[in-house]
């Protein structure tokens, strides 16, 4: 059985995904866990700490998703698997991406963590694109072009759910497939044509 901190995080994630962070209090979380608010506060002082811990989980998922295979050459499938993995993470932690601006505005510590991770992640994305170029999957590109591709990928990666939800209708996991296709669309003009088959 999971320890208490893990159970708090798991239940919080479910509630945040279902209702949004603004509509979930620590009392709601404690009630869903059949525990006293005091017991919850023993593990997390407030909701912001819970959100930060969930963001730490997201960062671990990203690190795992974007780790390059050590024993295999990069292929177009590598890119597709990474894109699909990114949107799987986004779906699993959808509350974070839907409420991104609200969360960062409410918690300076989270904002600092997020911005540091984003800066590192964007640098890693440029390095990843260079690996794709070195592997013969992408056309050579200058730093400005790589930076712009990276910005587009992050824009779609971070804000796809906000864009989709703002259009109305119920979000569903299939919406993530469209995110993957948008990643592919951004990369397509820069890929070596015979590698696209």
C-alpha positions as CSV (number, residue, x, y, z in Angstrom):
1,X,0.0,0.0,0.0
2,X,1.2,3.5,-0.8
3,X,2.5,5.7,2.0
4,X,0.4,8.6,3.2
5,X,2.3,11.3,1.2
6,X,1.9,9.3,-2.0
7,X,-1.8,8.8,-1.3
8,X,-2.3,12.5,-0.7
9,X,-0.5,13.4,-4.0
10,X,-2.5,10.7,-5.9
11,X,-5.9,11.9,-4.6
12,X,-5.0,15.5,-5.0
13,X,-4.0,14.8,-8.7
14,X,-7.4,13.2,-9.3
15,X,-9.3,16.0,-7.7
16,X,-7.3,18.8,-9.4
17,X,-7.8,17.1,-12.8
18,X,-11.5,16.7,-12.2
19,X,-12.3,20.1,-10.7
20,X,-9.3,22.4,-11.3
21,X,-7.0,23.6,-8.5
22,X,-9.1,26.7,-7.7
23,X,-12.1,24.5,-6.8
24,X,-10.2,22.1,-4.5
25,X,-9.2,22.9,-1.0
26,X,-7.0,21.0,1.4
27,X,-10.3,20.1,3.3
28,X,-11.6,18.5,0.1
29,X,-8.4,16.5,-0.2
30,X,-8.5,15.4,3.4
31,X,-12.2,14.5,3.1
32,X,-11.5,12.4,0.0
33,X,-8.8,10.6,1.9
34,X,-11.0,10.1,5.0
35,X,-8.3,11.8,7.1
36,X,-8.4,14.9,9.3
37,X,-7.1,18.2,7.9
38,X,-4.5,18.2,10.7
39,X,-3.1,14.8,9.4
40,X,-2.8,16.2,5.9
41,X,-1.0,19.3,7.2
42,X,1.5,17.1,8.9
43,X,2.6,16.0,5.4
44,X,1.9,19.2,3.4
45,X,1.5,22.6,5.0
46,X,-0.8,23.9,2.2
47,X,-2.1,23.2,-1.3
48,X,0.8,25.0,-2.9
49,X,3.2,22.4,-1.5
50,X,1.1,19.6,-2.9
51,X,1.1,21.3,-6.4
52,X,4.9,21.8,-6.2
53,X,5.4,18.1,-5.4
54,X,3.2,17.1,-8.3
55,X,5.2,19.4,-10.5
56,X,8.3,17.5,-9.3
57,X,6.7,14.4,-10.6
58,X,6.1,16.0,-13.9
59,X,9.7,17.0,-14.2
60,X,10.8,13.3,-13.5
61,X,8.3,12.1,-16.2
62,X,9.8,14.6,-18.7
63,X,13.4,13.6,-17.9
64,X,12.4,9.9,-18.5
65,X,10.4,10.7,-21.6
66,X,13.2,12.7,-23.3
67,X,16.1,10.5,-22.4
68,X,17.8,9.4,-25.6
69,X,18.1,5.7,-26.2
70,X,21.7,4.7,-25.5
71,X,21.8,1.5,-27.5
72,X,19.9,2.5,-30.6
73,X,20.2,5.0,-33.5
74,X,17.6,7.8,-33.5
75,X,14.8,7.3,-35.9
76,X,11.5,9.1,-36.7
77,X,9.8,6.7,-34.3
78,X,12.0,8.1,-31.5
79,X,10.5,11.6,-32.2
80,X,7.0,10.2,-32.4
81,X,7.4,8.3,-29.1
82,X,8.7,11.4,-27.4
83,X,5.9,13.5,-28.7
84,X,3.3,10.9,-27.6
85,X,5.0,10.6,-24.2
86,X,4.9,14.4,-23.7
87,X,1.1,14.5,-24.3
88,X,0.6,11.4,-22.2
89,X,2.3,13.3,-19.3
90,X,0.2,16.4,-20.1
91,X,-3.0,14.4,-19.9
92,X,-2.0,12.6,-16.7
93,X,-1.2,16.0,-15.1
94,X,-3.7,18.1,-17.1
95,X,-4.7,20.3,-14.1
96,X,-1.2,21.8,-14.2
97,X,-1.3,22.8,-17.8
98,X,-4.9,24.0,-17.7
99,X,-4.2,26.2,-14.6
100,X,-0.6,27.1,-15.5
101,X,-0.9,30.9,-15.4
102,X,-3.0,30.8,-12.2
103,X,-0.6,28.5,-10.5
104,X,2.5,30.4,-11.4
105,X,0.9,33.7,-10.4
106,X,-0.1,32.3,-7.0
107,X,3.1,30.7,-6.0
108,X,6.5,32.4,-6.6
109,X,8.4,29.2,-5.6
110,X,6.5,27.2,-8.2
111,X,7.1,29.9,-10.8
112,X,10.8,29.8,-10.1
113,X,10.9,26.0,-10.4
114,X,8.8,26.1,-13.6
115,X,10.9,28.8,-15.2
116,X,14.2,27.1,-14.3
117,X,12.9,23.8,-15.7
118,X,11.7,25.5,-18.8
119,X,15.0,27.2,-19.4
120,X,16.8,23.9,-19.0
121,X,14.2,22.0,-21.0
122,X,14.4,24.5,-23.9
123,X,18.2,24.1,-24.0
124,X,17.8,20.3,-23.9
125,X,15.3,20.6,-26.8
126,X,17.8,22.5,-28.9
127,X,20.4,19.8,-28.1
128,X,17.9,17.1,-29.0
129,X,17.2,18.8,-32.4
130,X,20.9,18.9,-33.0
131,X,21.0,15.2,-32.3
132,X,18.3,14.7,-34.9
133,X,20.4,16.7,-37.4
134,X,23.5,14.7,-36.6
135,X,21.5,11.5,-37.1
136,X,20.4,12.6,-40.5
137,X,16.8,13.0,-39.6
138,X,16.6,16.8,-39.9
139,X,18.1,19.3,-42.3
140,X,21.0,21.4,-40.8
141,X,19.7,24.6,-39.2
142,X,21.2,27.6,-37.6
143,X,20.7,28.5,-33.9
144,X,17.9,31.0,-34.5
145,X,15.9,28.4,-36.4
146,X,16.4,25.8,-33.7
147,X,15.4,28.3,-31.1
148,X,12.2,29.1,-33.0
149,X,11.3,25.4,-33.5
150,X,11.9,24.9,-29.8
151,X,9.6,27.8,-28.9
152,X,6.9,26.4,-31.1
153,X,7.2,22.9,-29.6
154,X,7.0,24.3,-26.0
155,X,4.1,26.6,-26.9
156,X,2.1,23.7,-28.1
157,X,3.4,21.4,-25.4
158,X,2.5,23.8,-22.5
159,X,-0.6,25.5,-23.9
160,X,-2.4,22.9,-26.0
161,X,-5.0,22.0,-23.3
162,X,-5.7,25.7,-22.6
163,X,-6.3,26.3,-26.3
164,X,-8.4,23.2,-26.7
165,X,-10.5,23.8,-23.6
166,X,-11.1,27.5,-24.5
167,X,-12.7,26.3,-27.7
168,X,-15.5,24.6,-25.7
169,X,-16.5,21.0,-25.4
170,X,-15.4,18.3,-23.1
171,X,-11.7,17.5,-23.0
172,X,-10.8,13.9,-23.7
173,X,-7.6,11.9,-24.0
174,X,-8.0,11.8,-27.8
175,X,-7.3,15.5,-27.8
176,X,-3.7,14.6,-27.0
177,X,-3.4,12.8,-30.4
178,X,-4.0,16.2,-32.1
179,X,-1.1,17.6,-29.9
180,X,1.2,14.9,-31.3
181,X,0.1,15.7,-34.8
182,X,0.9,19.4,-34.2
183,X,4.4,18.5,-33.0
184,X,4.9,16.5,-36.1
185,X,3.5,19.4,-38.3
186,X,6.0,21.8,-36.6
187,X,8.9,19.5,-37.3
188,X,7.9,18.2,-40.8
189,X,9.3,21.1,-42.9
190,X,12.7,20.5,-41.2
191,X,12.8,16.8,-41.6
192,X,14.7,14.9,-44.4
193,X,11.9,14.0,-46.7
194,X,12.8,10.3,-47.2
195,X,12.9,9.9,-43.4
196,X,9.2,10.9,-43.2
197,X,8.0,7.6,-44.7
